[in-house]
Amino acid sequence: MAFPTAAARALQRHRALWGDPDFAARAPGRVNLIGEHTDYNDGFTFPMGLPFDTVVSFESVGDPSTGAVTIDSAGFGSIEIVPGGNVPGWAKHLAGVIDLMEDAGIAARGWRACIDTDIPTGASLSSSAALEVAAIRALLERAGVEWPPIDVARMGQRVENEVVGLQSGIMDQFISAGAVEGHASLMDCRALTLTPTRIPENVVVAVMDTKTRRVLAEAAYDERRTSCERAAAAMGVTALRDATLDDLARVTDETDRRRAHHIVTENARVVAVMEHLRDGDVKAVGARMNESHVSLRDDFEVSGPGLDAIVEVAGSAPGCLGARMTGGGFAGCAVALVRADDADAFAADVVDRYDYDGLTAEVWICEPSAGASISPAG
């Protein structure tokens, strides 16, 4: 049985509340196949867009410079965003987009929208980045202005860093804005480039939701970033992207050294994965994913018991080549590379054997999705 998509639900609510919107803006969530916590260290990542969208049904109402902004969110209810007003936590992403777009010379007020999503909230699949990117694309569309994906991503990252207060890197917004259908993309977070790479037809990407959710993880995330900065300073490099394994001996703090060890080896794993894909060696890709999880668990210490449990189950499931936690960590989702012929058996086996805290896992076999776009309301 097919269920209505986020776009269909948002448009239906918009019409019931106000009539036809002008258009709909969508942006996908993401899963990162390898390269975790490397983005804010100027390193390499390998994400792809997911077939799960956040959708903003957009209707311009009133003065674009001063008019009210009314939002009806499927998950959080209705609010009005006014200059200098207080908003609940989830709406800080939207209020930040409005304020920073105005600062950039884009009229960002005088509109109303229904928002809906297919991205599980809090599952480390970048639902917040998708919301930011969809809202930015909507405001650019109304203004008749086109920005390249990197500029959209920079704006979304500023919202996270300056408004929400999370010192995250640029990966989530960049892939949500610039993903290519059918491809994951090598992201160079220093050069700010995306190199699309097709996923081989003999494998699929499985996203595994542990149903655990992060609680107060922002402080731990920021602590990891600060630790990386201290390690880079101790080694005399601009960022950990420039460090080598030999440089680690200069880091006297044991925790900082382990954090840096993860970043140095993780960057090497991303580069190795690209070589494996060029050679068609999907088994080696899976091995690098397994190594990544161990490093994230032991060196960077951002895994969690639910994530460890599902990665262990996935590792012995039919057709699994490799599995690792994905996203910021502590809870949420893991990702696996699976032989295509075994996809259904893999998903069923993981759901059947996952056993953590009475939770039931959910597994999605995902095709890489295109980045953000605008569609007519009709």
C-alpha positions in Angstrom: 0.0 0.0 0.0 1.4 3.4 -1.1 1.2 6.3 1.4 1.1 10.0 0.4 4.5 11.6 0.1 5.5 14.6 2.1 4.8 16.8 -0.9 1.3 15.4 -1.3 0.6 15.9 2.4 1.9 19.4 2.5 0.0 20.5 -0.6 -3.2 18.9 0.7 -3.0 20.8 4.0 -2.1 24.0 2.3 -5.1 23.9 0.0 -7.3 23.0 2.9 -6.0 26.0 5.0 -5.5 28.7 2.4 -5.9 27.5 -1.2 -3.3 26.8 -3.8 0.4 27.6 -3.0 2.7 29.2 -5.6 5.0 26.2 -5.7 6.6 23.6 -3.5 10.3 23.4 -2.5 11.8 20.0 -1.5 15.2 19.0 -0.1 16.3 15.5 0.7 17.8 14.0 3.9 21.2 12.4 3.6 23.1 9.3 4.6 26.9 9.4 4.8 28.5 6.2 3.5 31.9 7.0 5.1 33.8 10.1 6.3 32.3 11.0 9.7 33.2 14.1 11.6 35.8 14.9 8.9 33.8 17.8 7.3 34.6 20.4 10.0 38.3 19.2 9.8 38.5 20.2 6.1 38.5 16.5 5.2 36.6 14.2 2.8 33.2 12.6 3.1 31.1 10.4 0.9 27.3 11.1 1.4 24.3 10.7 -0.8 20.8 12.2 -0.9 18.0 10.0 0.4 14.6 9.4 -1.2 13.1 11.1 1.9 12.2 14.8 1.5 11.3 17.8 3.6 8.8 19.9 1.6 7.7 23.5 2.0 4.5 24.5 0.1 5.2 28.2 -0.4 2.7 31.1 -0.9 3.7 34.7 -1.0 1.3 36.8 1.1 1.8 40.5 1.8 5.0 42.6 1.7 8.1 40.4 1.1 10.1 42.9 3.2 7.8 43.3 6.2 4.9 40.8 6.0 4.1 38.1 8.5 5.5 34.5 8.1 3.0 31.8 9.0 4.1 28.2 9.2 1.9 25.1 9.6 4.2 22.2 10.4 2.8 18.6 10.3 5.0 17.6 13.3 5.0 20.7 15.4 1.9 22.7 14.8 1.4 26.3 13.6 3.4 29.4 14.5 4.0 32.9 13.3 7.6 34.2 12.9 8.0 37.9 13.6 11.2 40.0 13.8 12.8 39.6 17.2 10.1 37.2 18.4 10.7 33.9 20.2 10.2 30.6 18.4 10.3 27.0 19.6 13.5 25.1 19.0 12.5 23.4 15.7 11.6 26.8 14.2 14.9 28.4 14.9 16.1 26.9 11.7 13.4 28.8 9.8 13.8 32.0 11.7 17.5 31.8 11.1 17.0 31.3 7.4 14.7 34.4 7.3 17.1 36.6 9.2 20.2 35.6 7.3 18.6 35.7 3.9 17.5 39.3 4.7 21.1 40.1 5.6 22.1 38.7 2.2 19.7 41.0 0.4 16.9 38.5 -0.3 13.4 39.6 0.8 12.4 36.8 3.2 9.1 37.8 4.8 5.5 37.9 3.7 4.7 34.2 3.1 3.0 31.2 4.5 3.7 27.6 4.1 2.9 24.0 5.1 5.8 21.9 6.0 5.9 18.1 6.0 8.7 15.5 5.9 9.4 11.9 5.2 12.8 12.2 7.1 12.6 10.6 10.5 13.4 13.4 13.0 16.4 12.9 15.2 17.6 9.8 13.3 20.9 11.4 12.1 19.6 11.7 8.5 19.8 15.5 8.4 16.2 16.5 8.8 17.2 20.0 10.0 19.6 20.6 7.1 16.8 19.6 4.6 14.4 22.1 6.3 17.0 24.9 5.9 17.8 24.0 2.3 14.2 23.7 1.3 13.3 27.1 2.9 16.4 28.8 1.3 15.4 27.4 -2.1 11.8 28.6 -1.7 12.9 32.2 -0.9 15.4 32.2 -3.8 12.6 31.0 -6.1 10.3 33.8 -5.1 13.1 36.4 -5.5 13.9 35.0 -9.0 17.5 34.4 -7.8 19.6 31.3 -8.4 22.5 30.3 -6.1 24.8 27.3 -6.7 24.5 24.5 -4.2 27.6 25.5 -2.3 26.1 29.0 -1.6 22.8 27.4 -0.4 24.9 25.1 1.8 26.9 27.9 3.3 23.7 29.7 4.2 22.3 26.6 5.9 25.5 26.0 7.8 25.5 29.6 9.0 22.0 29.0 10.4 23.3 26.0 12.3 26.4 27.7 13.6 25.2 31.3 14.3 21.5 30.8 15.1 20.9 27.2 16.4 24.4 27.2 18.0 25.6 23.8 16.7 29.2 24.1 15.4 28.6 21.6 12.5 30.4 21.3 9.2 28.9 21.9 5.8 28.3 18.3 4.6 24.6 18.0 5.4 23.5 21.1 3.7 25.9 20.7 0.7 24.6 17.2 -0.2 21.0 18.2 0.4 21.4 21.0 -2.0 23.7 19.4 -4.6 23.2 15.6 -4.6 23.0 13.8 -8.0 20.4 11.1 -8.5 21.9 7.6 -8.6 25.2 8.8 -7.2 26.9 9.3 -3.9 29.4 12.2 -4.0 32.9 12.6 -2.8 32.9 15.8 -0.9 36.1 17.8 -0.5 35.2 20.0 2.5 38.2 22.3 1.9 37.8 22.8 -1.8 34.0 22.7 -1.3 33.5 20.4 -4.3 31.2 17.4 -5.0 32.4 14.6 -7.3 29.4 12.4 -8.1 30.2 8.6 -8.1 27.7 6.1 -9.2 26.9 3.3 -6.8 27.5 -0.1 -8.5 24.4 -2.0 -9.6 25.4 -5.1 -7.7 25.0 -3.4 -4.3 22.5 -1.4 -2.5 22.6 1.0 0.5 20.6 0.0 3.5 19.7 2.6 6.1 19.0 1.1 9.5 17.1 3.1 12.1 17.8 1.9 15.7 14.8 4.0 16.9 17.1 5.5 19.5 17.3 9.3 19.6 19.9 11.7 20.7 19.3 13.6 23.9 21.5 16.6 24.8 24.2 15.5 22.3 25.0 19.0 21.1 27.5 19.6 23.9 29.3 16.4 23.2 29.4 17.2 19.5 31.0 20.7 20.2 33.5 19.0 22.6 34.7 16.7 19.8 35.2 19.7 17.5 37.1 21.6 20.1 39.3 18.5 20.8 40.1 18.3 17.0 41.1 22.0 17.0 43.4 21.5 20.0 45.0 18.5 18.3 45.6 20.4 15.1 47.2 23.2 17.0 49.4 20.8 18.9 50.6 19.4 15.5 51.1 22.8 14.0 48.6 22.2 11.1 45.8 24.3 9.9 43.3 21.4 10.2 43.4 17.7 10.8 43.1 17.2 7.0 46.8 18.1 6.9 47.9 15.8 9.6 49.7 12.4 9.3 49.9 9.4 11.6 53.4 10.4 12.4 52.2 13.9 13.6 50.0 12.3 16.3 53.0 11.8 18.6 53.0 15.6 19.1 49.6 15.5 20.8 50.2 15.0 24.5 46.6 14.8 25.5 45.5 11.1 25.1 41.9 11.9 24.3 42.7 14.6 21.8 45.2 12.2 20.2 42.6 9.5 19.8 40.1 12.0 18.3 42.8 13.1 15.8 43.7 9.4 15.0 40.1 8.9 13.9 40.1 11.9 11.6 43.4 11.1 10.0 42.5 7.4 9.4 38.9 8.3 8.4 40.1 10.6 5.7 42.4 7.9 4.4 39.5 5.5 4.3 37.3 7.8 2.2 40.1 8.2 -0.3 40.6 4.4 -0.3 36.8 3.8 -0.9 37.0 5.9 -4.1 39.8 3.8 -5.3 37.9 0.6 -4.4 34.9 1.8 -6.3 37.0 2.6 -9.4 38.3 -0.9 -9.2 34.8 -2.4 -8.7 35.9 -3.9 -5.4 32.8 -3.6 -3.3 34.0 -6.1 -0.7 36.9 -3.7 0.1 34.4 -0.8 0.4 32.6 -2.8 3.0 35.8 -3.5 4.9 36.6 0.3 5.1 33.0 0.9 6.5 33.6 -1.7 9.2 36.9 -0.1 10.1 35.2 3.3 10.2 32.6 2.1 12.8 35.3 0.7 15.1 37.2 4.0 14.9 34.1 6.1 15.6 33.3 3.8 18.5 36.7 3.5 20.1 38.7 6.6 19.1 36.1 9.3 18.5 33.6 7.8 21.0 30.4 8.9 19.3 28.7 5.5 18.8 26.0 4.2 21.2 24.7 0.9 22.4 21.8 0.8 19.9 24.2 1.7 17.1 26.7 -0.9 18.1 23.9 -3.5 18.4 22.5 -2.9 14.9 26.0 -2.8 13.3 26.8 -6.2 14.9 23.6 -7.7 13.7 24.0 -6.3 10.2 27.5 -7.6 9.9 26.2 -11.2 10.0 23.1 -10.6 7.9 22.7 -12.0 4.4 24.7 -10.1 1.8 26.3 -7.5 4.1 29.6 -6.2 2.9 30.1 -3.6 5.7 28.2 -1.6 8.2 28.8 1.5 10.4 27.0 4.2 12.3 26.2 7.3 10.3 25.7 10.9 11.2 26.7 12.8 14.3 26.4 9.7 16.5 25.2 8.6 19.9 21.9 7.4 18.5 19.8 7.3 15.3 20.8 5.3 12.2 23.5 3.1 10.8 24.2 2.3 7.2 25.2 -0.9 5.4 26.5 -1.8 2.0 24.6 -5.0 0.9 24.7 -7.2 -2.2 21.6 -6.3 -4.3 20.3 -9.9 -4.6 20.2 -10.2 -0.8 18.6 -6.8 0.0 15.2 -8.1 1.1 16.7 -11.0 3.2 19.1 -8.6 4.8 16.4 -6.1 5.8 14.2 -8.9 7.3 17.1 -10.5 9.2 18.2 -7.2 10.8 14.7 -6.3 11.9 14.2 -9.8 13.3 17.5 -10.0 15.3 18.0 -6.4 16.4 17.4 -6.3 20.2 18.1 -3.2 22.1 16.0 -1.7 24.8 12.8 -3.2 23.5 13.0 -1.2 20.3 12.1 -2.5 16.8 14.4 -1.4 14.0 13.3 -0.2 10.6 15.4 -0.8 7.5 15.1 1.1 4.2 16.8 0.1 1.0 17.6 3.4 -0.6 18.4 4.7 -4.1 20.5 7.8 -4.1 18.3 10.9 -4.6 18.7 14.2 -6.4 19.3 17.4 -4.4 16.9 20.2 -3.7 14.4 21.4 -6.3 11.3 23.4 -7.0 8.1 22.0 -8.4 4.8 23.6 -9.5 1.9 23.3 -7.0 -0.3 21.6 -9.5 
